[in-house]
Amino acid sequence: MKKLLFVFLTLITVVAFAQKKKDPATTFASTITAGDLKHQLYIVASKEMEGRETATPGQKRAAAYIESQFKEFGLTPGDNGHYQMHFDVFQDSLINTEVQVNGKTFLLDKDFSVNIGMSHNATYRLSDVVFVGNGNSDSTQDDYKGLDVKGKIVLMLSSQPQSGRGNFRFGNFFAKADAAQKNGAIAIMTVTSNFPRSAKTNPKGSMYVNAFQPMVRLNQFSISEEIARAIMGADYDAAKAGKIQPKTYKANVLLNFNKATINLQSSNVLGVIEGTDLKDQYVFITGHYDHLGKRDTVIYYGADDDGSGTVSVLEIAQAFAKAKEAGKGPRRTIVFMTVSGEEKGLWGSDYYTSHPVYPLDKTTVDLNIDMIGRIDTSRKVGNPNNYVYVVGDDKLSTDLKTISEAVNKKYTKMELDYKFNDPKDPERIYFRSDHFNFAKNGVPIIFYFDGMLAPDYHRPSDTPDKINYELLAKRAQLVFYTAWDMANRNDMLKRDIPLEMPSR
């Protein structure tokens, strides 16, 4: 009996010792499962979210859902007591626009078009229109030479045969507009041949975030050949052949444009797990939750781009929250941030890094997740079910690649593919997601990516049923393990590689 008791107590001791020695990272990484990710993604990329386009009701519903999950996991608000960090988005809405020549009214889309975002409210009634050929003004040719266009409308061709050249000369759009403005014109009419247009002008212009511009550009109307003939008469056909020199035409022209600017809002969602002895240093885990929204009734679900990254951030956050609850919280503070506006031009991450809540010089790393749920069908090497593209680990810090590879070797044993680290890669992936805004501010980054730029990319067919959930879980666990190491190591990552930041 005593012998049996001794054996029993010995077994208990061995089991207890084994449990004590078990790596806690594996315990909490195992809570990131394919089933949980699938459950989350079918919500984030659902019909109800309407494609999550920035500054739309669908995006706001997605933000509210992410906030509710952060609250449920026990994360604290990341923006000075708030989970959502709001930023302004603007959109122009066309009220009316009109073109008249000698009393005849022409119709939008049938006879003319106008860029809503690039135009300002103005009404012009003028009796002179100056034909300026192609409207070029550079070292080789000045179509404004000898002309007085100050305070006048200029009319130009989008292309025109040049005398003695035998081919078409195409002027740069902005260079031609700048030349007209520099010479004092107040509006531009450019003749194009694609009228009438089958696609109707969207009364809502593109969204933008910079409400204040360095200058007001001239209103530019694209006009039909019929309008050009109403102004120039028979000279227009000769002008097309390059047989008419720039000159002024008498015509009573009304150009009217009127729009309203709507102030919308979008938001990033931030949840925080506070660190212990290194709580004033920060690890960021990011992914963008916006996508392309819907066109009429067609929804762009964005399951992989970037629903997969969004739900990975959620599941990683929950895993760290469970660790903290079990007394295994991180030494550094971890900020989980899902951003919007990525598809518009990295707006949300740019707003955050321009208005950081946590000092960027104390942010040791940003681990950014954008598309990790699919298999790159163009990748012809290795195991398609056990890889991830790792981008940016060879930049800014010599610590990054060493840690990333050591973590992967110890835990997930995936194929780390560095294809997109090549600065000559034509896709320029390093510059195309939200980590870029951290990197340009000197914060070391790793970007995780599946490389799926095939037919479903930015299409309505990017749906949750096409996700490889087992592979998604393994990739998300790799991010978790990497974050675990970076949140608990003694030193912040070195910043010892010079920052080279070419234009995007």
C-alpha positions, 0 to 999 in steps of 0.5 A: 500500500505504501509502495502504491502510494509512493508511486501515485505521489511520484506521478503527481509530482512528475505531472505537476512538474511537466505542467509547470514547465509547459510553455505558456505561449503554446497554451494560449496560441492553441485557443486560436482555432479554425472554427473560431476564425470561421465564426468571426469571418462569417460575421465580418464578411457578411451581407449585413456589413455591406462590404465595409466601405470606409465612411458608410453604414457597413463600415460603422457596423463593422467597427461597432462589432469589433468594439463589442468583441474587444469589450467582451475579451476585456481589452481596455479602450485604446484612444483616451477612453474610447475604442474608436478613433474617429477621423474626418472623411469628405465627399462631394455631392453634385447639385447641378452643372450646366453648359450653354453655348449661344443659348443652347443648353447641353446635357451632362453625359450626353454632351459633357462631363466634369470631375466632381472632386476636382471642381469648385462652385462657380458660374461663368458667363463669357463671350470669348473662348480662346482655342489653344490647340493642345494647350501645351506649354513647355520647352518644345512648344508654347501654345499660349504664345501671343495669346491673351487668356487672362480671365477667359475660357480656354478650349483645347483638344485632348490630342492633335496632329502637330505640324511637321511631326506626323503623329499625335502629341499627348499632353500631361493632364495636370501639366496642361491644366497648370499651363492654362492656370499660369497664363490666367485662364479661369476654366478649361474645355477639353474636347473628347470623342467619347460622347454620349457616355453610357455610364452616367456621372455618379452624383457623389464624388470620390471620398478624400481626407484632405479638406484643405488644398494648397491651391484651387485648380481650374474647373475642367469640362470635358466636352463633345465635338458638338459643343466644340462646333457650336463654339468654333463652327467649321473651324473645328474640323480643320483644328482636328487636322492641325490646320487652325492656329490658336485664336479667340472665338466669339461665343456666349458660353455659360459654365456652371458647377455647383456641389455640396461637400459632406463631412463624413467620418470613419474610425480605427478601433483600438483595444489594449492589454496593458503590460507589466514592468515594460508597460510604457513600451508597445507592440502593435498588431494591426489589420484593416477592416474596411473593403470596397463596399457595394456597387448598386446591389453587388457586395464586395465581401472582402473575406480575405482582403482583409476580413482574414486579417481583421478576425486574426487580430480579434482572435490574437487579442482574445488569446492574449486576454486569456493569458493575462487573465491566467497571470501570464500577461505581456511585459509590454503593452499590446495595442490591437488596432483595426483600421479603416480607409486602407483601400482608399489610400492607407488613411486610417493608419496614416491618421493614427501615425500622424496622431499617435496615442502611444509614442512611436519611438516607444513602439517596438514593432507593428505586426500587420496582417493583410490577407492571410486566408488563401493560397497563392495559386501562382506560387509554384514552390514549396507546400501550398498549405504551409507557407506565408509571405513575410514582408519587411523583416529585413528592413529597419531592424536587424533583430526582426528576421532573427526573431521571426525565424526563431519563433517560426522554427520553434513553434509553427514551422511554416515556409517563410517566403521572402519574395515580396522583400525584393525591392524590384518586385513589381507588386511593391507590396511593402508600400501597399498596406498599413505597416507602411505608415509605421515604417515611414516613421521608423517603427520596425514592421513585419507584414504577413500576406498570402499573395492571393492577387488572383481573380477574386482579389477586389472582386465580389467573389472574395467570400468566406467560403473560399478561405482555408481556415486551417491555414488561416489559424496557423498563420494567425498563431505565427503572428501570436507567437511572434508578438509574444516574443516581442512583448516579453523580450528584455529589449526593444527591437534595435533600429539599426538599418537606415530608413530608405523610403522611396515614394509609394 
